[in-house]
């Protein structure tokens, strides 16, 4: 990705999140947010209040009743981000029950009629809205359900295909937003998927190909089959749900713990002088700048493995810094990918040492709070970073780890890491103006 114009900033206007912490970035209590899945494994599932919000969203439109949980999570987070950005929503009280076409939000699939007036964010002729959503597995619940139905009945309903493709995650977010003229893209690059979406959004905004962008990640992987896959790799945590089962930076044993969630960001390109004026006139309103998104790749023998020195992490971090024109010493904190696996945590730490030397930034993580949400994890990491920038504090892990506990220095710039199977990594650099 090329460098942006120094006179223009990519601003995060709003953000929304859904996780085991509900719609909060930090926990409201000192109790573990993890619960026990019906199969006995600890998981980071949504709390009751968020489940109720998800159920309400499902009832908001007749077509939403058929959507996969991953899609609904993305929509819920996107609505929060748009509300915070003041991209207000005005919905039609009698929406058409027909769903949008796959990858196309301009017309309904079956009738071909225009979208109803008054639905979506904004009124009149608002700026065009584009959407990029990352997800490792997409419509996991629906895909497994339809496959089980096929094995049992020998047939599947016609809706199975459009409702299980990865593209339907972003297209439904766009449909809910009333977008009719922006890009609608879904991305999958395992656990760095959300940053693939974010990087795409930054590139489009910088190039003038988009005016407003909703970008992030969503994942609802708490199914029997997906959990069994994580167990098969041999990395799942042995700790109980109430004993903080996910422990990044704690060493052995492996403490990978699966979670579900989403985080979406409302992005705009703003002239640097206008952004500075906003900060001066409304200092009580934090304004975040997304400075860069860097990527790193390496060829490795095992598709589930990682090089001991985390070369893909090194490349991603270095690229993010170079794009932003920043030195390593200008980074105050680093939100690690930190999956809680000994090999993964050690490789990332080695990469941090290679890039930053002896003067490392504060090392932070939120996976001990929300679990590993696969394709949504990078987005939730970034949301956590923004909360740290806004509040200048963070919760302290209740177990032995190398994660930072406190600082006396102000935190103005944070680097955020993500990585996935297959040797890919991504890093995003964000700062407080």
PLY file of the C-alpha trace (Angstrom):
ply
format ascii 1.0
element vertex 433
property float x
property float y
property float z
element edge 432
property int vertex1
property int vertex2
end_header
0.00 0.00 0.00
1.35 3.42 -0.93
1.78 6.38 1.39
-1.06 8.84 1.72
-1.04 12.58 1.09
0.49 14.32 4.12
-2.23 17.00 3.86
-5.02 14.44 4.20
-5.87 12.13 7.08
-7.93 8.95 7.29
-10.12 9.62 10.31
-12.06 7.06 12.37
-15.38 8.86 12.81
-17.09 6.14 14.75
-16.71 2.59 15.95
-18.94 -0.22 17.07
-18.19 -3.54 18.72
-19.88 -6.72 19.86
-18.11 -9.36 21.97
-18.21 -11.27 25.23
-17.98 -7.83 26.85
-21.24 -6.81 25.18
-20.91 -3.46 23.42
-18.03 -2.32 25.64
-14.30 -2.38 24.90
-13.35 -2.82 28.57
-14.99 -5.15 31.14
-17.53 -3.75 33.57
-16.46 -6.10 36.37
-13.51 -8.21 37.51
-15.30 -11.48 36.77
-14.30 -13.64 33.82
-16.57 -12.98 30.79
-16.01 -16.54 29.53
-18.72 -19.19 29.69
-19.06 -22.92 29.07
-20.15 -24.20 25.66
-22.60 -27.14 25.59
-19.66 -29.36 24.62
-17.85 -28.40 27.84
-15.20 -26.08 26.38
-14.66 -22.53 27.66
-15.73 -19.90 25.13
-16.19 -16.12 24.94
-19.86 -15.96 23.98
-22.15 -12.93 23.86
-23.83 -11.88 27.13
-27.61 -11.98 27.49
-28.16 -8.28 26.82
-26.28 -8.48 23.52
-28.17 -11.63 22.55
-31.36 -9.64 23.07
-30.06 -6.86 20.81
-29.17 -9.44 18.18
-32.67 -10.92 18.39
-34.20 -7.46 18.02
-32.09 -6.82 14.93
-33.23 -10.13 13.45
-36.84 -8.95 13.83
-36.15 -5.49 12.37
-36.69 -6.60 8.77
-38.45 -9.72 7.45
-35.41 -10.69 5.37
-33.11 -10.46 8.40
-34.74 -13.51 10.00
-32.87 -15.80 7.58
-29.41 -14.29 8.11
-26.45 -16.05 9.68
-25.19 -14.97 13.08
-21.91 -13.64 11.62
-23.84 -11.33 9.30
-26.01 -10.01 12.13
-22.96 -9.33 14.30
-21.43 -7.26 11.50
-24.68 -5.34 11.04
-25.02 -4.63 14.75
-21.46 -3.28 15.01
-21.87 -1.26 11.80
-24.99 0.42 13.15
-23.08 1.44 16.28
-20.20 2.83 14.22
-22.54 4.82 11.96
-24.44 6.22 14.94
-21.22 7.36 16.62
-20.11 8.92 13.33
-23.50 10.67 13.10
-24.32 8.97 9.86
-27.88 8.84 11.11
-30.28 6.09 10.20
-33.85 6.60 8.94
-35.58 3.29 8.29
-38.70 2.50 6.34
-41.45 1.38 8.78
-42.77 -1.08 6.17
-39.68 -2.55 4.49
-39.92 -4.99 1.63
-39.31 -8.61 2.69
-37.24 -9.35 -0.39
-33.49 -9.76 0.21
-30.80 -7.97 -1.79
-29.00 -9.82 -4.55
-25.71 -11.48 -3.67
-23.01 -8.83 -3.86
-25.52 -6.24 -5.12
-27.52 -3.89 -2.92
-29.12 -1.73 -5.60
-32.11 -3.99 -6.27
-34.02 -6.76 -4.59
-33.17 -10.28 -5.68
-36.63 -11.48 -6.64
-38.58 -8.36 -7.64
-35.87 -6.13 -9.06
-37.64 -3.13 -7.53
-35.72 -0.15 -6.13
-34.95 -0.01 -2.43
-37.68 1.66 -0.35
-37.38 5.38 0.27
-36.17 6.43 3.70
-34.18 3.27 4.50
-30.53 3.58 5.38
-28.11 6.09 6.86
-28.55 9.70 5.83
-31.15 11.60 3.84
-31.31 13.41 0.52
-28.09 12.85 -1.40
-25.51 11.83 1.23
-21.92 10.89 0.35
-21.55 7.43 -1.13
-20.99 4.67 1.40
-18.70 1.70 0.77
-18.38 -1.43 2.91
-15.52 -3.90 3.48
-15.97 -6.63 6.08
-13.44 -9.35 6.93
-14.39 -12.82 8.17
-12.32 -15.96 8.34
-15.21 -18.41 7.91
-18.25 -16.31 7.09
-21.68 -17.82 7.66
-20.43 -20.69 9.83
-23.72 -21.54 11.54
-25.73 -21.62 8.32
-23.09 -23.56 6.42
-22.94 -26.30 9.05
-26.73 -26.37 9.41
-27.34 -26.73 5.67
-24.66 -29.40 5.36
-26.21 -31.41 8.18
-29.58 -31.02 6.48
-28.14 -32.24 3.19
-26.62 -35.34 4.82
-29.92 -36.06 6.55
-32.43 -35.18 3.79
-30.37 -35.36 0.62
-31.38 -31.83 -0.41
-30.94 -28.20 0.60
-33.18 -25.12 0.25
-32.56 -22.63 -2.56
-31.46 -20.00 -0.05
-28.49 -22.10 1.09
-26.07 -20.78 -1.51
-26.65 -17.01 -1.23
-26.85 -17.17 2.56
-23.55 -19.02 3.04
-21.22 -17.21 0.63
-18.66 -14.93 2.26
-19.84 -12.02 0.15
-23.19 -11.88 1.90
-21.56 -10.54 5.07
-20.64 -7.18 3.55
-23.63 -7.02 1.20
-26.12 -7.22 4.06
-24.28 -4.53 6.02
-24.54 -2.33 2.93
-28.21 -3.21 2.49
-28.96 -2.27 6.10
-27.12 1.02 5.56
-29.07 1.81 2.42
-25.92 2.02 0.33
-26.69 2.04 -3.39
-23.53 3.37 -5.01
-20.49 2.29 -3.00
-18.15 -0.69 -3.11
-19.31 -3.80 -1.22
-16.47 -6.23 -0.48
-15.93 -9.19 1.83
-12.41 -10.36 2.71
-11.05 -13.63 4.04
-7.44 -14.11 5.09
-8.03 -16.18 8.23
-7.35 -14.21 11.45
-6.03 -11.06 9.75
-9.16 -10.70 7.62
-10.41 -7.52 9.30
-7.16 -5.69 8.53
-7.36 -6.82 4.92
-10.74 -5.06 4.85
-9.34 -2.04 6.66
-6.36 -1.77 4.31
-8.69 -1.92 1.33
-10.82 0.86 2.80
-7.76 3.07 3.37
-6.58 2.55 -0.21
-9.99 3.41 -1.69
-10.36 6.53 0.46
-6.86 7.76 -0.34
-7.45 7.20 -4.06
-10.70 9.16 -3.99
-12.68 6.05 -4.98
-14.85 6.24 -1.86
-16.23 9.04 0.32
-17.31 7.14 3.43
-16.32 3.63 4.41
-17.53 1.05 6.91
-14.74 -1.47 7.49
-14.10 -4.15 10.08
-14.53 -7.83 10.86
-17.15 -10.25 12.14
-17.10 -13.89 13.24
-19.51 -16.26 14.99
-17.48 -19.51 15.17
-18.84 -21.09 18.35
-20.16 -24.21 16.63
-19.45 -27.85 17.41
-17.49 -28.39 14.19
-15.34 -25.25 14.48
-14.54 -25.91 18.12
-13.60 -29.49 17.22
-11.19 -28.13 14.59
-9.44 -25.97 17.18
-9.18 -28.94 19.52
-7.75 -31.07 16.71
-4.86 -28.61 16.29
-4.03 -29.24 19.94
-4.01 -25.61 21.09
-7.22 -25.27 23.13
-7.01 -24.01 26.70
-7.26 -26.53 29.58
-8.43 -23.84 32.03
-12.01 -23.45 33.22
-14.22 -20.63 31.96
-14.18 -18.81 35.32
-10.37 -19.06 35.58
-9.48 -16.77 32.66
-8.83 -19.57 30.13
-7.18 -17.38 27.45
-3.77 -16.20 28.73
-1.64 -14.42 26.11
1.99 -14.05 27.07
1.74 -16.56 29.91
3.79 -19.34 28.31
2.78 -22.98 28.58
0.31 -24.59 28.30
-1.43 -23.30 25.18
-4.47 -21.27 26.19
-6.20 -20.56 22.88
-9.90 -19.96 23.60
-12.46 -19.26 20.89
-14.76 -16.24 21.01
-17.34 -14.52 18.83
-17.79 -10.88 17.98
-17.43 -8.01 15.54
-16.00 -4.52 15.30
-16.64 -2.01 12.53
-15.20 1.47 11.93
-16.65 4.48 10.14
-13.84 6.03 8.07
-13.52 9.29 6.17
-10.71 11.20 4.43
-10.32 14.68 5.93
-7.94 17.53 5.17
-5.28 17.82 7.87
-6.12 21.46 8.65
-9.80 20.65 9.05
-8.96 17.78 11.40
-6.73 20.10 13.43
-9.54 22.66 13.62
-11.93 19.99 14.89
-9.53 19.04 17.67
-9.09 22.70 18.62
-12.82 23.50 18.73
-14.01 20.25 20.35
-11.13 18.98 22.50
-13.53 16.87 24.55
-14.27 14.75 21.46
-11.38 12.34 20.73
-10.39 12.24 17.08
-8.49 9.17 15.88
-6.26 8.99 12.84
-5.65 5.71 11.05
-2.12 6.38 9.84
-1.37 3.18 7.94
-2.02 -0.52 7.42
0.97 -2.74 6.62
1.10 -6.37 5.49
3.63 -9.16 5.77
3.78 -12.63 4.23
6.12 -15.59 4.49
6.22 -19.05 2.98
6.21 -21.69 5.70
6.11 -25.47 5.57
3.15 -25.82 7.91
-0.02 -23.89 7.14
-0.79 -23.75 10.85
2.78 -22.94 11.89
4.86 -19.80 12.25
8.55 -18.97 11.88
10.36 -18.64 15.25
11.31 -15.02 14.55
7.91 -14.02 13.15
9.20 -12.68 9.85
5.69 -11.85 8.58
5.08 -9.82 11.76
8.35 -7.97 11.23
7.45 -7.08 7.64
3.93 -5.95 8.54
5.11 -3.72 11.41
7.96 -2.24 9.37
5.65 -1.56 6.44
3.09 0.18 8.67
5.80 2.39 10.15
7.32 3.20 6.76
3.97 4.13 5.23
3.25 6.50 8.11
6.78 7.93 8.08
7.23 6.98 11.72
10.19 5.69 13.69
9.79 2.74 16.07
10.47 5.12 18.98
7.31 7.05 18.10
5.08 4.07 18.98
3.92 4.20 22.60
2.07 0.88 22.80
1.52 -2.27 20.79
-1.63 -4.40 20.88
-0.35 -7.89 20.17
-2.06 -10.57 18.12
-1.14 -12.86 21.05
-3.34 -15.95 20.50
-2.26 -17.54 23.79
-0.25 -20.27 22.07
3.38 -20.59 23.26
4.84 -20.72 19.74
2.68 -17.91 18.39
3.26 -15.59 21.34
7.04 -16.25 21.33
7.37 -15.63 17.58
5.51 -12.33 17.81
7.62 -11.23 20.77
10.78 -12.08 18.79
9.47 -9.97 15.90
8.79 -7.05 18.25
12.36 -7.23 19.54
13.69 -7.30 15.98
11.74 -4.17 15.01
11.95 -2.14 18.23
15.18 -3.35 19.79
15.62 -2.91 23.53
13.25 0.06 23.75
9.96 -1.74 23.23
6.55 -0.09 23.43
4.04 -1.14 26.08
2.72 -4.61 25.20
-1.05 -5.01 25.45
-3.70 -7.62 24.56
-7.46 -8.04 24.84
-7.79 -11.72 23.95
-7.84 -12.62 27.63
-11.09 -10.61 27.70
-12.81 -11.56 24.43
-11.09 -14.77 23.33
-9.78 -15.35 19.82
-12.52 -14.22 17.46
-10.70 -15.34 14.29
-11.61 -12.96 11.44
-12.95 -10.35 13.87
-9.90 -10.38 16.15
-7.90 -7.66 14.36
-10.90 -5.32 14.43
-11.53 -5.92 18.14
-7.79 -5.38 18.76
-8.01 -2.01 17.02
-11.12 -1.05 18.98
-9.24 -1.93 22.19
-6.34 0.30 21.07
-8.70 3.23 20.47
-10.17 2.79 23.93
-6.67 2.89 25.42
-5.92 6.08 23.49
-9.15 7.65 24.68
-8.93 6.68 28.36
-5.15 6.33 28.80
-5.72 3.14 30.77
-6.52 -0.54 30.30
-7.52 -3.56 32.43
-4.70 -5.57 33.96
-4.55 -9.33 33.34
-5.12 -11.44 36.51
-2.37 -13.93 35.63
1.40 -13.87 35.22
2.32 -12.42 31.81
4.64 -9.95 30.12
1.72 -7.66 29.24
2.07 -4.12 30.59
0.22 -3.12 33.74
0.52 0.69 33.76
2.46 3.68 32.45
3.23 7.20 33.57
3.80 8.41 30.01
0.96 9.60 27.74
-0.04 7.20 24.99
-0.54 8.95 21.65
0.20 6.29 19.06
-0.49 2.54 19.07
0.49 -0.21 16.63
-1.94 -3.13 16.36
-0.96 -6.61 15.11
-2.88 -9.46 13.52
-1.85 -12.74 11.90
-3.47 -15.78 10.37
-2.80 -19.28 9.10
-0.68 -19.48 5.97
2.06 -17.02 6.95
0.17 -13.73 6.63
0.27 -10.81 9.07
-0.99 -7.23 9.18
-0.35 -4.18 11.35
-2.36 -0.99 11.72
-1.00 2.26 13.17
-3.48 4.57 14.90
-2.98 7.81 16.79
-4.89 10.36 18.82
-4.91 13.81 17.23
0 1
1 2
2 3
3 4
4 5
5 6
6 7
7 8
8 9
9 10
10 11
11 12
12 13
13 14
14 15
15 16
16 17
17 18
18 19
19 20
20 21
21 22
22 23
23 24
24 25
25 26
26 27
27 28
28 29
29 30
30 31
31 32
32 33
33 34
34 35
35 36
36 37
37 38
38 39
39 40
40 41
41 42
42 43
43 44
44 45
45 46
46 47
47 48
48 49
49 50
50 51
51 52
52 53
53 54
54 55
55 56
56 57
57 58
58 59
59 60
60 61
61 62
62 63
63 64
64 65
65 66
66 67
67 68
68 69
69 70
70 71
71 72
72 73
73 74
74 75
75 76
76 77
77 78
78 79
79 80
80 81
81 82
82 83
83 84
84 85
85 86
86 87
87 88
88 89
89 90
90 91
91 92
92 93
93 94
94 95
95 96
96 97
97 98
98 99
99 100
100 101
101 102
102 103
103 104
104 105
105 106
106 107
107 108
108 109
109 110
110 111
111 112
112 113
113 114
114 115
115 116
116 117
117 118
118 119
119 120
120 121
121 122
122 123
123 124
124 125
125 126
126 127
127 128
128 129
129 130
130 131
131 132
132 133
133 134
134 135
135 136
136 137
137 138
138 139
139 140
140 141
141 142
142 143
143 144
144 145
145 146
146 147
147 148
148 149
149 150
150 151
151 152
152 153
153 154
154 155
155 156
156 157
157 158
158 159
159 160
160 161
161 162
162 163
163 164
164 165
165 166
166 167
167 168
168 169
169 170
170 171
171 172
172 173
173 174
174 175
175 176
176 177
177 178
178 179
179 180
180 181
181 182
182 183
183 184
184 185
185 186
186 187
187 188
188 189
189 190
190 191
191 192
192 193
193 194
194 195
195 196
196 197
197 198
198 199
199 200
200 201
201 202
202 203
203 204
204 205
205 206
206 207
207 208
208 209
209 210
210 211
211 212
212 213
213 214
214 215
215 216
216 217
217 218
218 219
219 220
220 221
221 222
222 223
223 224
224 225
225 226
226 227
227 228
228 229
229 230
230 231
231 232
232 233
233 234
234 235
235 236
236 237
237 238
238 239
239 240
240 241
241 242
242 243
243 244
244 245
245 246
246 247
247 248
248 249
249 250
250 251
251 252
252 253
253 254
254 255
255 256
256 257
257 258
258 259
259 260
260 261
261 262
262 263
263 264
264 265
265 266
266 267
267 268
268 269
269 270
270 271
271 272
272 273
273 274
274 275
275 276
276 277
277 278
278 279
279 280
280 281
281 282
282 283
283 284
284 285
285 286
286 287
287 288
288 289
289 290
290 291
291 292
292 293
293 294
294 295
295 296
296 297
297 298
298 299
299 300
300 301
301 302
302 303
303 304
304 305
305 306
306 307
307 308
308 309
309 310
310 311
311 312
312 313
313 314
314 315
315 316
316 317
317 318
318 319
319 320
320 321
321 322
322 323
323 324
324 325
325 326
326 327
327 328
328 329
329 330
330 331
331 332
332 333
333 334
334 335
335 336
336 337
337 338
338 339
339 340
340 341
341 342
342 343
343 344
344 345
345 346
346 347
347 348
348 349
349 350
350 351
351 352
352 353
353 354
354 355
355 356
356 357
357 358
358 359
359 360
360 361
361 362
362 363
363 364
364 365
365 366
366 367
367 368
368 369
369 370
370 371
371 372
372 373
373 374
374 375
375 376
376 377
377 378
378 379
379 380
380 381
381 382
382 383
383 384
384 385
385 386
386 387
387 388
388 389
389 390
390 391
391 392
392 393
393 394
394 395
395 396
396 397
397 398
398 399
399 400
400 401
401 402
402 403
403 404
404 405
405 406
406 407
407 408
408 409
409 410
410 411
411 412
412 413
413 414
414 415
415 416
416 417
417 418
418 419
419 420
420 421
421 422
422 423
423 424
424 425
425 426
426 427
427 428
428 429
429 430
430 431
431 432
